[in-house]
């Protein structure tokens, strides 16, 4: 969430951090009547898109870099690991070999089964 000045109005240009983590400059196209959030429109190579931002809230957004815990890194499974997960009889051992927690193995197996059904 980002705090913005009270003098913000429609057409105001503002630089904000977008959902992909990049800072971009956009034009304000809507402001909530109670100044809860605003919608900014951005232009890019692929066209225009919109993102909403909170006008009030904590000074540091959720993805602020000065946090007390390390960054979370998502494990990307290889096709070979996918096959091993589907055939595994001992999930604890497999989790240690791959380097993830057991619940990650269970969640990924459920995802693979859903994909196979579609």
Secondary structure, DSSP 4 states (H G I P E B T S, - for coil): -----TT--TT-EEEEE-TTS-EEEEEEEEE-TTSSEEEEEEEETTEEEEEEEESSS-SS-TT-S--SSPPP-PPPPPHHHHHHHHH-S-HHHHHHHHTS-HHHHHHHHHHHHHHHH-
